[in-house]
Amino acid sequence: MSTDAVSPLRQRMIEDMNARKLCAGTQRGHISSCKRFAAFVKRSPDTATLEDIRRFQLHLAETGVSICNRNRIMTGLRFLFRVTLRRLDLAAEIYHIREPQKIPLVMSQDETRRLLAVASSLKARTLLSLGYGCGLRAGEVVRLKIKHIDSAQKIIRIEQSKGRKDRNVMLSSETLGLLRQWWKARPSWHDAGTPLEERWLFPGLRRRKPMTTRQLNRLFHEAADAAGIRKGVTLHALRHSFATHLLEDGTDIRFIQALLGHDKLDTTARYTRVATGMIAGIESPLDRLSQPRKRPRKSRKDQPPA
């Protein structure tokens, strides 16, 4: 789709995606998927055949593309054929592979404490504390504005996050203290002309833009290395750890679901599989085998008459 012959097709696809309010990241992914397919068949996708779809899916399997990426590519391609080209016959040939169900990798409370303690700067400590203390996604952390912090009600308002949903999360006293310290140290050279309520809490290098999630990811891995955490945790592990630690402390899973912004309780319930404190506290039936057997007490009805 990079040639002049297919540019009108790309424009039409972009219009279709805009009409359906797909976010910029999703649009980039769909366009990239279609460009990859066009490079494979060496012609415009609007001339594709059923055999082209079959060969492309076989090519993805043979070249070792992960199941997640493979499904993402085919989702973009299916949008092109089903919506833009109205080729339902081709769209029907696209199939998705069930992804392996993996449990999230979480940090212990001691590891989390060490991570936050060795953060290289006030900015890094504040960012990482928001991720863990509020269960925020990376994109939610970097896009926080002054208007989202409600110190009176002790909540942080997350606007139009994943799935175009709003939600509220708790604002602890410790997090509020860090935010106030950061606000005093925060660079303000690019605030000119921006109303106070609309200013980014963590401005980026580009004018009127927040810092990037890539910068936040780098700060996380620097802190994880400094804390001596050897397991392969990612930035999203802060959110996983937030949910797991709340569950281990006895917080109702429905409250955790609301804090995370999950639609389905099943999505939140997966944290029961990694709540090691709860799992370790369950008595194994093997241990009960080695315990002396308790004889049932005779009830008064079983006792012989005097």
N, C-alpha and C positions, 0 to 999 in steps of 0.2 A: 504493500500500500504506500510505498515511498515514491512511486513514479507519478508523472503528471497524469497518466491515463486513469488512475484510480483516485486522484485527489477529490473529485466530486463525490465519490462513494464515501470517502472518509468524512467529508463535510456533512453528508446526509446522516451518517452514523452519529456524529457529534450532535447534530440537531435532535436526533431521536433520544440520545442520552440526556441532553439538556431538558427535553420535554418531560422526561421521567425523573428529573431532579437527582440524577446520579452524581455523587460527589466527584471532585476533581481527581482524587486518587483512583477511584473505580474507573473513571473514563480513561485515564492514562493506561491502566492495566488492560482494558479492553482493546484500546488502539494497539498497544504493544503486542497483544496476542494475535490480532489480525495481521499485523506486519510480519510476525513470525510465520504464520501460515502462508502468506503471500510469497515470502522468501523460499518456503519449502516447495510450493507448487510452481514457482517461477512465472506467475501470471496473476492477474487480478482475481480476487476471491469471488467476484460475481460470476466467474466462469467455472467455478469449482463443480466437481462431480461427486457422486457417492463414493467412488473409488478413491478420490483425493482425500476425503474425510477419513476413510478407513486407513489409508497409508500414513496419514499424518498422525493418527492416534497410535499406530504401530511404531512409527518413528519416535514418538515421545517415550514409549515404553522401552525401546531398544537403546536409547541414548541415556538412560538412567535418570530422567527427570523425576523428581520426587512426586509422590501422589498429590500432595498439597498444591505444588506448582502446576502439575498436569491438569488438575481439576480447575484451577484458576484460569489457565489458558483456554480450556474448552468452554468455560463459562462465557468468556469474551467472544469466542467464536460463535457460540450459540446465539448470543444477542444479535450479532451481525446477520446470521441467516434467518433467525426467527422474526426479528423486529424490522431491521432495515431492508433486507432483501426479500422478505416474505417467502423464503424457501423452506417451508415446513418439512419437506422431504429430507433436506440436508440436516436440518436441526434435529430431526428424529434419529439420525445416525450417531449423534453425539451422546456418549454415555459418561457417567462419572464413576469413579472407583471409591469404595468406602475407605475412609482414612482410618489408620490404626488408632485405637483409643488409648492415649497415653495419660498417665497421671501427671499433674503439674509438679515441677521441681520447686520446692520451697526451702527457705532458710529457717533455722531454729531461731528462737528468741535471742540466744546468746550471739549467734552470727549476725543477726540484724543489729543488735546493740553495738557490736564491734564495727560494723560497716558504717553506721552513722557517726560513731566516735572518731573515726579516722578520715572523715570527709575532708577534702583538701582546703575548703573555704566555707565561709558562711553561706554563700550562694549554693554550693553543692550540698551542704547539710540541709538547707531549707528545701531544696528540690527533692532530695531523697526522702526527707521526712514527710513531705506531702504525698509522695508515692506510697509509702508504707503506712503512714498514720491515717490516711483517708481512703486508701485503696484506689488511687487514681491511675488511669492509663497514662503513658508517656505524653501523648498528644493533649490530654486534659490538663496535665501539669503545666506544660509550656504555654498553653493558651489562656491561662488564668489572667483576669483583669481585676482592677480595683473593685469594680462593681460586684464581683462575684463573692467577695468576702463580707460576710454579715457577722460582725463581732458581737452585736447585741443579742442575736439569737444563737450565736455560736454554731453557725453552719457555713458551708461553702456551697454555692450554687453552680452546678455543672450544666452548661447550656448546650443543647444540640450536639451531643456527643454521638457515639456509635449508635446507629439506628435512628438518628435524629430525635433523641430523647433528652429531656431535662431530668435532673435529679438533684437531691440535696445530700450532702455528706457532713459528718460531724467536723467541727473545728475545735480541737482540744486547746487547752490553755498553753501547752508547750508549743504547739504549732503556731498559735497566734503570737506568742512571744518571739519565735523565730522570724515570722513575717514582719513584725514591727522592727526588729533589728535590721532585717534585710532592706526594708523600705528606706531606712536612714542611710544605708550604704549603697543603695541601688543607683546606677548611673542614670542621669536625667537629661543628658544633652539632646536626646531626640524627642523630648516631650513637648517641644514648642508647637503650639497649635492644636494639641490633642487635649480634649476635656479630661479632667482628673479621673472620672469614672471609667473612661475608655482606655486608660493607659495600661500597657502590659506590665504584669508583675516582674516578668523576666524578659526584658527587651533583647532583641538579637542584634547582630551586626548591621543588618539592613534597616534602613529607616522605616519606622512604623510597622515593623515586623517582629514577632516574638522569636526567641531563640529556637533552634531546631531540635527535634527529637534526637538527631545524631549527636549533637553536643551533649545532651543529657545522657545518652547512652555511654558516651566516652567517660563522663564524670562517674557514672555508676561502676564501670569496669575498673577505673583507677582506684576507687574506694574498695571494691571487692578484692583486688590484688593486694592493696595495703593492709586489709583486714585478714589476709591469709585464708580467704575462702577458696578452696580448691575445686569444689563441685562446679559443674558447668551452668551456673545460674545466669539468667539474663535480667535486663531491667524489669521485665514483666513479673519476675519472681517477687518483687516488692508487693505487688497487688495480690499474688497468690498467697504470700505469707500473711498479709493483712487478713484475708478471709480465713485461712487455716488457724491462725492464732485466736481470732475471735471465736471460732467454732470450738476450739479446745477450752476456751475460758467459759463456755456455756451459753454464749449468745444464741438466741433463737435464729435458726437458719433462714427464716422468712425476713428478719431484719437484715441479715447479711445479703440476701438476695436484693433487697431494695437499695442497700448501700452500693452494691456493685452494678446495679442497673440491669440485672438479668431479667429477661422476659419469662423464662421457664425455670421452675425450681430445680429441674433435673440438672441444669447447667451449674447451679450452685452446689448441688448435692455431691458433685464429684470431689469436693474438698473433704468429704468424710473419708475418702480413700487415702488421703495424705495427712490427716490429722493424727500424727504419730503419738501424741499424748493420749488421745482417746483410744487408739488401737492398742497401745502398750498396756493400758489399764484394763483391758478385757481379759478375764481369766480363761486360760486355755482349758479345754476339757481333759487334756492330758494331765494337767496339774491336779485336777479333781480325782483322777483315778488313784493317785498315790495317797490321798487323804483317807483317814479311817471312815468307814461307812457309818452313817448315822442311822440308828434304829428308829423306826417311827414310834412315836409315843402312843400308847393305848388310850383310846378314848373311854370315857366313862361307860358308854354303852357296851363296850367289849368286856368290861370287868364282870366277873361272876357275882351273882347275888350273895350277900352275907348270910 
